[in-house]
Each structure stands twice: as C-alpha cells, then as structure tokens.
Amino acid sequence: MSPRARAAVLVSGNGSNLQALLDASAAPDFPAEVVLVASNLPTAFALERARQAGVETLVLEHRAFASRDEFETRLAAELEARRVDLVCLAGFMRLLGPTFLRRFPRKVLNIHPALLPAFPGLHGPRQALAHGVKLAGCTVHLVDEGTDTGPIVAQAAVPVEDGDDETALAARILVQEHKLYPLALRLFAEGRLQVDGRRVRARGAAVAEGLALRNPGV
Ligand code: GRF
C-alpha cells in the first residue's frame, strides 16, 4: 500500500470541517493523514478538536509577525519541516499569498460556503439570502492568489427555503461541507485530480463518486 499523503489543516475557528477531515482520515484506508493542525488564533476551538484526536497543533499568531511575507515564510517552513504534502484550509481566516503558495503549488484546497463564483469572500450564506437565490451550497477549490477564485474541484447544492435566515441556511450548507471536503481530499490525496486550466477532472473516479461530487446529498 502506498504511504498516506501527509496533510496539514489550517484553521481559525470552530473546526467542524476539520472534524470531518479527522473523522475521515481515522479510517486506515483513507489516503491522507492529518499530521498538523495550525491556527493563527490561539482561541480557535479547532485546536481542541485536534488535541482530542491526538494530532499535533501549532499556533502562529499573524499579528506577531512584521509582515504577511514573514508570517507566510514561517508557516511554510513549519509545514515543510513536517514533510506536509497537502494543505487544507478549513475556516482559515487569512488570505495566503505567493510567498506561501509558491512553496505548495497546487497543493492547497479550501472550502467555501457558496456556489462559486457567486458570493466569494465573507458571509457566503448571507450574500446568497440577500441576493434571493433559490439554490445555495458549498465549493471545494484549489487555492490561488485571489479570494476564492481558484479552480473548482467539487460542489454541492442545497435549496434555499422561504423561512431561512442566515443561521438556518449556513447550517444546511455545513452538512454538505462535511461530506464534500473529505471526498475532495480523498481524490486529491490519491492524485486523481487533473487540472486543465480552470477545469478539474477526477481521473478514474467511479461513476458513483462523480455523482457524489456533484451532489453528495443524494
Ligand atoms: C465554513 O463554512 C467554511 O466553508 C468556511 O468557514 C466555515 C468554517 O467552519 N470557509 P468550521 O470552522 O469548519 O466549522
């Protein structure tokens, strides 16, 4: 059996997506293991989830660094020291620039609570409600230097109900996030994502998995 990919998860908050990745990677046949959870905020509950799972944690407070470059240089060095292959952003509230991304080219995934390219940036569910869309959802994408602009790996849609407020819609989306992110990481770690410009195809993925990527709720 080939060795599992070594994944780092970057977090800033609650870490429910981190939990989904930890739970998935607890299965011995999952092709990635989470070797490090790093946060820019020492108070992130996600750190507690990592400790509970016995995964190493690291806090690098961005405010302690003189510049974004210095923060990113140190973050990349910490990941390289742990021989990290893949990076998952899971509610990580810092933009990553070229200093970091050049050291992990096409190796960084993010999950966003909207059907990109609609509603990038903060408050995806709030933006979706304000716009009056009937379908909302989530997107896993490769990270580039823009805000939520990288090539799309997987998406899942949910209906917007008439009575929804932001909390209700965000919760419905989050259920799908927790299914979609482990699925995308699995394909990523197996080296099955083929990137052709903006288009990402899952090479050799079984038909069922392809359908699940488009709508893991069915
Ligand atoms: C999720 O909605 C994710 O899509 C966004 O930030 C939120 C993080 O939630 N990037 P959690 O910390 O994983 O619970």
Residues whose N, C-alpha, C, O or C-beta is under 5 A from the ligand:
A	BS01	GRF	G13 N14 G15 S16 N17 L18 A90 G91 I111 H112 P113
